[in-house]
């Protein structure tokens, strides 16, 4: 009977230890998940700003290209006119 009591006490101690360890790990997981959420939000905001800047530059390049194409067309028409004279 003494041996069973000692084994049961050892089992209870082990369960308490594992329960405490589980609580500690759950707390650490919660901390890491909140840290990950904070970091993800910061990175998302940073890339959002960079994406807006890239879109703005793309729009400006597209506008410049359109102006240059119009200018080239105008110069070609002028060249044709001068060539015909």
Backbone bond lengths (Angstrom), bond angles and torsions (degrees), N, CA, C in turn:
res aa  C-N    CA-C-N  psi(-1)  N-CA   C-N-CA  omega(-1)  CA-C   N-CA-C  phi
1 X - - - 1.452 - - 1.536 111.16 -
2 X 1.328 115.53 -40.17 1.467 120.93 178.90 1.528 110.08 -59.51
3 X 1.312 116.12 -42.34 1.462 120.96 -179.86 1.531 111.17 -62.94
4 X 1.324 117.09 -41.14 1.463 120.34 177.81 1.518 111.46 -64.70
5 X 1.335 116.83 -39.89 1.462 120.92 177.62 1.530 110.93 -62.85
6 X 1.325 116.71 -41.54 1.465 120.45 -179.97 1.541 110.62 -66.88
7 X 1.327 115.49 -41.59 1.464 118.99 177.67 1.527 110.98 -64.64
8 X 1.338 116.80 -40.83 1.456 120.62 178.37 1.531 110.84 -64.92
9 X 1.345 117.04 -41.48 1.471 121.16 177.85 1.529 109.82 -62.20
10 X 1.334 116.46 -40.84 1.461 120.04 177.25 1.523 111.32 -63.54
11 X 1.312 116.54 -40.40 1.455 121.66 177.93 1.526 110.87 -63.43
12 X 1.357 116.48 -44.76 1.467 120.81 178.95 1.519 110.42 -62.56
13 X 1.338 117.59 -42.18 1.471 120.97 177.90 1.532 110.66 -61.97
14 X 1.308 116.04 -42.15 1.465 120.05 -179.79 1.531 110.56 -64.67
15 X 1.326 117.62 -42.12 1.463 121.63 178.22 1.517 110.34 -62.70
16 X 1.326 117.67 -42.52 1.479 120.90 178.16 1.519 111.01 -62.89
17 X 1.356 115.93 -43.17 1.462 120.03 179.01 1.528 110.40 -61.47
18 X 1.338 116.08 -46.90 1.464 119.65 -179.07 1.525 111.78 -66.00
19 X 1.317 117.04 -34.51 1.464 120.72 177.44 1.531 110.58 -65.80
20 X 1.340 116.68 -43.34 1.463 120.71 177.69 1.525 110.36 -64.19
21 X 1.325 116.19 -41.66 1.462 120.17 179.07 1.535 110.55 -64.77
22 X 1.313 116.93 -40.50 1.458 121.38 178.19 1.534 110.69 -62.35
23 X 1.328 116.75 -43.23 1.468 120.81 178.31 1.532 110.80 -61.19
24 X 1.344 115.28 -43.27 1.463 120.04 179.38 1.528 110.46 -63.31
25 X 1.322 117.15 -42.67 1.460 120.95 -179.44 1.528 111.69 -67.82
26 X 1.321 117.14 -36.93 1.475 120.19 177.35 1.519 109.74 -64.65
27 X 1.338 117.21 -41.34 1.467 120.50 177.71 1.523 111.22 -63.30
28 X 1.329 116.14 -43.24 1.458 120.13 179.45 1.532 111.02 -65.20
29 X 1.321 117.07 -39.46 1.457 121.00 177.39 1.526 110.79 -62.45
30 X 1.317 116.93 -42.80 1.463 120.25 177.75 1.514 111.92 -61.73
31 X 1.331 116.21 -40.91 1.466 120.84 178.28 1.526 110.61 -64.28
32 X 1.327 117.02 -44.00 1.461 120.61 -179.36 1.523 111.83 -67.53
33 X 1.329 117.01 -37.59 1.467 119.24 177.92 1.522 111.55 -66.10
34 X 1.325 117.04 -38.80 1.468 118.68 177.88 1.518 110.91 -68.22
35 X 1.335 116.54 -36.96 1.466 120.44 177.10 1.525 109.95 -64.54
36 X 1.335 116.17 -42.61 1.461 120.08 179.14 1.527 110.60 -62.47
37 X 1.327 116.73 -41.52 1.461 120.20 179.09 1.518 111.77 -62.99
38 X 1.321 116.29 -40.73 1.466 121.18 179.05 1.521 110.40 -65.28
39 X 1.330 116.54 -45.99 1.461 120.89 -179.88 1.531 110.88 -64.72
40 X 1.322 116.61 -41.58 1.462 120.07 -179.74 1.527 110.76 -63.02
41 X 1.323 116.55 -40.62 1.469 119.99 179.46 1.526 110.55 -65.43
42 X 1.323 117.11 -39.82 1.467 121.47 179.78 1.525 110.38 -65.49
43 X 1.318 116.70 -45.08 1.464 120.84 -179.77 1.526 110.48 -66.34
44 X 1.330 116.98 -40.05 1.465 120.81 178.84 1.526 110.24 -61.71
45 X 1.317 117.53 -43.20 1.462 121.03 179.16 1.531 110.72 -63.76
46 X 1.334 116.15 -41.04 1.461 120.59 -179.69 1.533 110.52 -63.29
47 X 1.316 117.51 -46.30 1.459 120.22 -179.70 1.521 111.63 -69.91
48 X 1.329 117.35 -29.68 1.460 120.27 177.08 1.534 109.68 -62.93
49 X 1.318 116.66 -43.13 1.468 121.01 178.43 1.531 109.92 -63.63
50 X 1.327 116.63 -44.99 1.465 119.50 179.80 1.530 111.47 -64.13
51 X 1.312 116.47 -37.76 1.462 120.23 178.46 1.527 110.85 -65.34
52 X 1.311 117.85 -40.22 1.469 120.83 176.82 1.522 110.64 -62.45
53 X 1.337 117.05 -42.39 1.461 120.32 179.29 1.528 110.94 -64.20
54 X 1.322 117.31 -40.89 1.462 121.04 179.53 1.526 110.32 -65.35
55 X 1.324 116.94 -40.77 1.467 119.71 177.93 1.524 110.94 -63.94
56 X 1.327 116.76 -40.27 1.462 120.72 179.15 1.529 110.01 -62.92
57 X 1.337 116.94 -44.06 1.460 120.48 178.69 1.525 111.34 -64.60
58 X 1.306 116.53 -40.07 1.461 120.23 177.65 1.523 111.20 -62.29
59 X 1.320 116.90 -40.92 1.463 120.95 177.45 1.526 110.28 -62.28
60 X 1.344 117.16 -44.11 1.463 120.71 -179.81 1.530 111.58 -64.43
61 X 1.324 116.33 -41.23 1.469 119.84 178.72 1.523 109.89 -64.73
62 X 1.316 116.98 -41.26 1.464 120.57 178.82 1.525 110.74 -63.14
63 X 1.326 117.02 -40.97 1.469 120.54 178.78 1.520 110.05 -65.29
64 X 1.340 117.45 -41.95 1.466 120.51 178.10 1.530 111.21 -63.18
65 X 1.328 115.92 -41.11 1.462 119.77 179.22 1.527 111.07 -62.19
66 X 1.304 117.00 -41.44 1.466 121.08 179.09 1.525 110.41 -62.84
67 X 1.334 116.32 -44.36 1.468 119.72 178.60 1.530 111.29 -62.41
68 X 1.325 116.25 -41.33 1.466 119.64 -179.80 1.531 111.36 -66.70
69 X 1.340 116.23 -37.35 1.461 118.71 177.52 1.532 110.67 -65.73
70 X 1.312 117.11 -40.45 1.466 120.13 176.99 1.520 110.81 -63.91
71 X 1.312 116.56 -41.73 1.466 121.07 179.83 1.527 109.88 -64.92
72 X 1.341 117.26 -41.71 1.468 120.88 179.61 1.520 110.26 -65.04
73 X 1.307 116.91 -41.27 1.471 120.35 178.11 1.513 110.46 -62.62
74 X 1.318 115.98 -42.24 1.464 120.65 179.39 1.525 110.54 -63.63
75 X 1.317 116.86 -42.82 1.468 120.59 179.82 1.527 110.86 -66.87
76 X 1.333 117.91 -36.57 1.468 120.38 177.64 1.530 110.41 -64.67
77 X 1.337 115.94 -40.59 1.466 119.34 178.28 1.520 110.33 -65.61
78 X 1.316 115.57 -40.26 1.469 119.17 178.89 1.527 110.59 -65.75
79 X 1.336 116.82 -39.48 1.464 120.85 178.66 1.542 110.31 -64.35
80 X 1.333 116.08 -42.55 1.457 118.88 176.98 1.524 111.83 -61.00
81 X 1.327 115.20 -39.86 1.468 120.29 179.27 1.529 110.54 -64.52
82 X 1.331 116.17 -44.52 1.458 119.70 -178.54 1.538 109.54 -68.92
83 X 1.310 117.52 -37.18 1.461 121.38 179.75 1.528 110.57 -64.45
84 X 1.317 117.47 -37.97 1.470 121.16 -179.29 1.530 110.96 -68.99
85 X 1.285 118.13 -27.45 1.474 120.51 -179.97 1.479 107.98 -74.87
